[in-house]
Amino acid sequence: MTRKTSDQLRSARWFAPDDFRSFGHRSRAMQMGYDHADWQGRPVIAIVNTWSDIGNCHSHFRQRAEEVKRGVLQAGGFPIELPALSLAESFVKPTTMLYRNLLAIETEELLRSHPVDGAVLMGGCDKTTPGLLMGALSMGLPCIYLPAGPMLRGNWKGTTLGSGSDAFKYWDERRAGHISQAQWMEIEGGIARSAGTCMVMGTAATMMGITEALGLTLPGASSIPAVDANHQRMATACGRRIVDMVWEDLTPAGLLTRRSFENAITVAMAEGCSTNAIIHLVAMSRRAGAQCAVSLDDFDAFSRKVPVIANIRPSGDRYLMEDFYYAGGMRALMKRLAEGGLLHLDAMTVTGATLGANLEGAEVHDEDVIRPLSNPIYREGALAVLRGNLAPDGCVIKPSACSPHLLTHTGPALVFDDYPSLKKAIDDPDLDVTKDHVLVLRNAGPQGGPGMPEWGMVPIPTKLVKQGVRDMVRISDARMSGTSYGACVLHVAPEAYVGGNLALVKTGDPITVDVPSRRIHLHVGDEELARRRAAWTPPPRRFERGYGWMFSRHIRQADTGCDFDYLETGFGAPTGEPAIY
Ligand code: FES
């Protein structure tokens, strides 16, 4: 392997020349107390940190950044911490998805504009993983991902609580009158007990696992609980490793291929992944280049051949990410998939070794948490992609998390034009609804939401909850949280707001959802749909200024990953390095 020499470092363009501008760079670095010995012959490593005072899942990142720095210094690098958008899922309104691409832009431009040779990307909460990686892939410097890791199990009087899933469950029980205000408050204090991401197989755990499958984390990193001392050591190891990656010039382009993305889809399916994985992985693969791009059809094809073997909620019925770690974690899960011939073991990883080499010695310690391929929790169906006149460009359902009797269903639509009208109607005791209705929420997509909020797990009407109904078919152009569950058809493309057929549905129209045949159909004739379309008027634009103005003009639909049209591979010329004067 040829190694870079110090004069080939990108950062040397800032620090090495004997000219006036470099004098400025050096003297201003010295202003901060650094010396020539800090940068001379050393790779500069950006630690892109999504910590903030309101970043609940990343509250350990201040300390972790110091641990990364220790590793960078041990290996002879020069660490600089660069803060980036924290995108705390629990607090950012209307939705963090509105800002995922902004984090991607920020990451790319932070790395491009600074004297940086390589990067440690610190994220984990839902949109931070794809945002950081999309930006870093576009920039193309050597990078390694440091996943925040899951929080500890929730606890309420000895009962284990899972993020999101149990909040939804006990909220329904409270609406049904089975949970008191005092009990609800106890749950509030017990469901999130430590730093770290949601600890079910939600979007965060899914995306961290996918990133390990892509080869962009150290082996086993994605499942270590956030507050475990192993997580601290992993952070320091990231710091050490990135320095060597710079010398080895191991860039994303040098290790990612389409086979890496196929591994990521395989792992997503075996995890029982969040539906959001589709949008993010499609977007990430397109950033990695046309040769890597995966599509909705790839997800559907893999979902038919890869069983769900991680028995983690919400697809599983019992275990959480902490249990997954003790059972062997992501390496053990991938080892099992490898034994079934389901992974490309020659895919390269940030260790400089292949995925296959990284999996040597991995073992499953609990056969109920990480099931054998012969005894999965679902033979197929982590995700399914449906098409039909209601979603010509596709939509998504998570069969493993919905009631089996609803996988094939025909019922009359009950249409809500937007989230406020849904919220207003859902508690109405006189709402004209039965368990056989199909609840339709529209204008909640990439442009309509805006930003495609996680409204797709439309609440069951309270009057039906009181009758014991816990699942119904729901259809929307929104997303849903990876912690959600139910017969929710999501990501309908094109969305209603841009004139997709979802905009033309009327209450009472029969709709069929047929997951086994991957079909979704609105039983309204083409002529009638054409009449309705002629009478449909496009809604006014939501934004007149700022980021939203730009977002609404450039955001693409869910089936292509909701990236901005001008950031995808193939749009215009690649951005060059900044000129240095
Ligand atoms: Fe951060 Fe769920 S709120 S991962």
Residues whose N, C-alpha, C, O or C-beta is under 5 A from the ligand:
A	BS01	FES	C57 E89 S90 G124 C125 D126 T197 C198 A204
